[in-house]
């Protein structure tokens, strides 16, 4: 960040991201070339090297920006950088529209691969370890960065939800009943049952499996991780870049509530809305609560809401979860008592 004072640098290990903002495309490109020139001088003075082959740039702009303006190409020491529409940073694919559609599409393919791997190895692993395998090789990918890309409609999450249900059937479903369907040919079946009806193609319902194994759907994973992340951010005030996104309420008795920005799919709005619902239900009036107690209470209540209804219907919408989120009085009293016993955070 000492190379130039008018841009924003994000560093992680040997990866460097430079953010440049301007009112016009021409000004942004000119400013970017100036910054890269300073970066090149800084690297040369400190005997460092930039890998040009792995360097690229991506352009974020509003809908009214004109692309007809002629701009100078972005280059480093005479080498023109490649312009891309998507790029991966810390395991998350960022696209030029910032809608995360590309990341969700790539993740769906990755989860299908994980399901195939689990299908091949699960018969050689004890049944008692199947749940650990699911958490390690499947849910870890599904929940990574979910608070960033998961705040969208249920329709956009449907491909990922289907991939999750397929993995649940593979790991914990009735495999014998599934294989029995294909053990006989049409000529070996009873008279009148040669043609296969719609019942033959009905898949095993996964809601009883989720209930039995106490697993959360992708929609509830987003709800769960948002609550935990926001609780830690607001309680410990770190990282400060995320803490600054939230503004606390000035109303008496609601100091833990946050003001919501303009409704959108952004993290600040979605996570803030969920946090206000949890604060209201759990009666959290200060940040002296224990994080583990918050996690257990939220997880227990999410499991209860997820189990509601019959075995063929899912309560998967975010509004449905928030409206039905109502912890029992015993659990609420336990949370309040433990919060009073804990020491306030400095």
N, C-alpha and C positions, 0 to 999 in steps of 0.2 A: 504493500500500500504506500510505501515511500516513493515509488516511481512516479506517481501522479496523484494530486490531491483532489481532482474534480470528478473522480469516478469511484465506483464501489467495487471492492475486491472481496471475493469469497475464496478462502484457501482451505484445502483439506489434503493433507499429506503432500503429494507432488502434483495435485490437480489445482489449477488456478482458474477462477471464473471472474471475468471483468464485466461489469454492468455499466452501460453508457446510455444516457437518456438525453433527448433533445426534442425541440418542437417540430423540426422538419427532418426528413430523411437525409438530405444533403448535409445538414449540420451534424447529424448523428454520425454519418460516415466519416466526415472530416475530423470530428472530435475523436472517433475511434482510431483513426490512423495516427493522430498526434499522440494519443495515449500509448499505442503499441510502439511508437518510435521511442518514447521515454522508457518503456519497459525493456526494449531491446538494449538501450544504452545501460540501463541498470544491470541487466543480466551480463552484459559484456564486462562491465566494471567489476562485477563480483565473480567472474569466471564461471558463469552458469550457462546452460544451453537450453534452448527451446526446441522441442520436437515439432517441427513444422508439419510433418505428416499426420500427427494426431491432433493438430490444432484446427478449429473450425469456428464458425460463428452462426448465430441464429437471430433472426429479426422478429421482434414483437412489436405490433403496431395496432392501432385502432381501425375500425371499419371505414373511416372516412379518409384514411391516408392514401394519397395517390402514389402509384408505383411507376408512373411515367417519367418522373424526374430522373435525369441522368446523374449518377453518382460515381465517384471514384471507387474502384475496388479496394477492399480492405487487405492490406499486405503487411508483412513483417520482413524487413530487410530485403525488399524486392520480391518476396515470395507471396503470391496471392493466396489468401485463405479460402477454403471451401465453404460455401454457404449451404446449410442443411436446414431441413424442416423439423427434424427431431434429433435429440441427443440424449445420451444417458448420463445422469449424474447421481452418484451414490445409490445406484440400483433402481432409480426411478427415471422413466423416460419422459422428458419434457418436450412438448410440441409447440409449434409457433403460435397456436391458438389458445394454449393453456387450458384445454378442456380435458386432458388426460385420456382421450379416447384411444390414442396409440398405446399408452401404457396398459390400459385394461385389455386391449386386444392381444398384446404380447403376453400378458399375464395369463390369459385364458389358454393360450397354446402351451405355456410352461406348465400350468396345472394339469393339462391333459397328459403331458409327458410324465409328470410326477405320479399321476394315477396309474399309468402303464408300468412304471417301475415298481410301485407298491403291489400291483397285481401279480408281478412275477416273483416277488420275494416274500410275500406275506405267508405263503404256505410253508416256508422254511423257518419262520419265526414263531415262537410261542404266542398263543392267543392273548396271553396277559400283556404282551408288549405291543399289540396292534394299535392301541390308543396312543402310546408314546410315539410310534412310527408316524401316525397321522399328524400329531402335533409337530414333529420334527421335520418331516419331509414334505408336508402339504400345507398345514395351517401357517407355518412360519413364512412361506412365500405369500400366502393369501393375505395375511395381516400386515405385511411389511409396508409401511408408509400409507396405510389405509386411511388415516385421518386427512391425508392430502387429496387423494383421488377418489375416496369413497363417498363423498358428500353429494351424490347425484340421485336421480330418480331410480325406482326399483326396476324400471324397464332397461336402463343402461347397465344395471348390475345383474340382469337375468342370465347372460352367458356365464358369468362367474359363479352364480348360484347353481346353475346346471352342472358346471364342472365340480363344484363342491358336493352336490348330491350324488354324482356319479362315483366320486371317491368314497363316499360313505357307504354306498351299495357294495363297492368292491371290497372294502375293508371289513364291514360289519354286517352285510346283508346275508340273506339265505342263499348261499351258492348252490346247494343241492337242488332246491326248488327251481332255480333258474336253469340248471343243466338238464333237469328232467324233462323240460319242454322240448329238448332237441334230441332225445334218446331214441325216438321212434320216427319212422317215415310215414307218409300218408297212408300207404297200403297196409301198415301194421296196426293202424288205429281202429277203434270200434266203428261199426256202421253208423253213419250219420255224423261222425266227428272227423271225417277226412279233411274237410275244409276248416281252416283256422279262423276263428272269429276275432272280434276286437279284444276279448278277454285275454287272448294269448299274448298280445303285445302290451298289455298293461304292466308297467314297471312296479317294482316294490316301493311302497310309500316309505319315505325316509324320516318323516316326522317322529314315528315311534323310536327310530334309532337315535335321533338327536336327543330325545327325552331320556332314553335309557342310558346313554353315554354322557349326558350333561354337556353336550357340545352346542356352540352358538352358530347361527347362520351368519353369512357375510354381512347382512344388514345389522344384526345385533353386535357383531364384532366391531363395526364402525362406531356404534353407539357406545360400546364398552370402552374402547380405546380413546375416544374423544373425552369421555368423563375423566379417565385416569390422567390423560396428558394435560388437560386444562387444570385439573386439581393440583397437579405438581407445579405447573407453570405459575399459577396464581399464588400458591402457598409459599414456594421457595423463590419466586421471582427470577427464575432462570429458565431458559436463556432470556436475556433482556430484550432481544429482538422480537420474540414472540409475546413476552409479557406486555410490551408497549402496544400490541394490537388491541388490548382489552382496556376499557375504561370502566371504573367501578361506579356503582350507583351511590348517590348521596342521601338516599332515603333512610330514615331510622329503621333499624332492624333488618335492612336489606343491603348491608355493606358488602356482602359476598356476591351480590348480583352484578352483572355487567350490562352496559348499554349495548344494544345491538345495532350494527351498521345497516346500510341499505340491504334489503333481502336479496340474496344471491347464493351461488354454490361455493362461495369462498369459505375458507377455514374459520375466519373470525366470526362470520355470521352463523354458520352451522354449529360449530362447537360452542359458541356463546349461547345459542338458543337451547342446546341440550343441557349446558351447565346450569342455566337459570331454572329449568324444569327440575333438575336433581336437587338444587339448593332449596327450592320451594317444597319438594316432597320430603326431603330429609331434614328440613328446618336447620340448615347450616347457616349460622349467623356469624361465624368467625372462622379463621383458617387454623384453628387449633386442633382440627380433626386429625385422626391417624389415617395415613394413606391406605394401610392394609385393611382397616375397618371399612373405609369407603369402597375399596375394590370388592370385598366380600359381600357387602350389602347390595351393591349395584349388580354384581354377577348373579346373586340369588334372585333378585327381583326380575332381571332380564330372563332368566330361565323360567320363572313363573309365567311371565307374559307370553313367552314363546310357546309354552305348552297349552295355552288356551285354545278353545275350539276343538273341532273334530280332527281326526288323523289325516284328513285330506286337504285341509285349508291352513294356510300360513298367515300369521300376522307379521308381515315383513316390512310394511311401510314405516317410515320413521315417525310419522305423526301418530300411528297406531301404538307404537311402543311408548312414546312420550305420554300419550293420553291415558294409557293403562298402567303407567309406571306409578305404583302406589304401595310402598313398603308397608308391611304389617306394623301395628302399633308396638308390638314387643321389640321388633328389630329397631324401630325408630327410637324407642326409649333407650335401648342398649347403645345406639350410636351417640345419643345426646349425653348419656352418663360418661362414656369413655372420652368424649370430646372435652367434657369438663375436667376430667382427671389429667389430660395431657397438658404439657407445658406449651405456652405460646412460642411460635417461631420467631427468632430475633430478626 
